[in-house]
């Protein structure tokens, strides 16, 4: 473009001049062409940066989750979104992580299955861990999702949940903005306080093994109070009885120990 600006057409061969003119549709001015090129370049650069941030945040979360889940575990990521958490976690745990969502397909190459909002396309008692990363507030009925989690989870499995908590007026404002951005895509969001989540988990047969408040600055574009929960299914009476029988069966006989210890004195 500098050539066109500084050189007259008479100083260049005919073929080159025609080529330069044809490069500008409708013979637009150089300023318009340069402005279009700059806009397109900036758009591509911004898209790359956003994708890099998404991948980086997913990697950080996967690292945090991998500290809770043993290697080789079968994991289900409900509401996997772009799929990058599941993708990174697969490499960290050395196993395949299945992703579920209502979207057509994620960006990351993972084992993806479509969720019909009623039943997970997964067999009962088939996974060691279930992830719900900032997902439950999008569910139109969180209890339906948690009942499905209970169905597919093994007895000794874990559930890892991340949620935005409307703790202060600022948090409520952030949650209101989030709902405004998402309600047309997934339906209205329902944000709960920590005590409300605890009551819901307890009512559906989960025991909270650990909860932790997270920094609101994890995502600078959405600074809100966050909590993570680690749940396990509560043992039923039958399971408790089985566990008690198994424990008693494997314990050594105290009287036998006393007899054997006397014998070898």
Buried (B, 14 or more C-beta within 10 A) or exposed (E): EEEBEEEEEEEBEEEEBEEBEEEBEEEEEEEEBEEEEEEEEEEEEEEEEEEEEBBEBBBEBBEBBBEBBEEEBBBBBBBBBBBBBBBBBBEBBEBEBBBBBEBEEBEBEBBBBEBEEEEBEBEEEBBBBBBBBBBBBBBEEBEEBBEBBBBBBBEEBBBBBBBBBBBEEEBEEBBEEBBEEBEEEBEEBBBBBBEEBBEBBEEBBBEBEEBEEBEBEBBEEBBBBBBBBBBBBBBEEEEEEEEEEEEEEEEEEEEEEEEEEEEEE
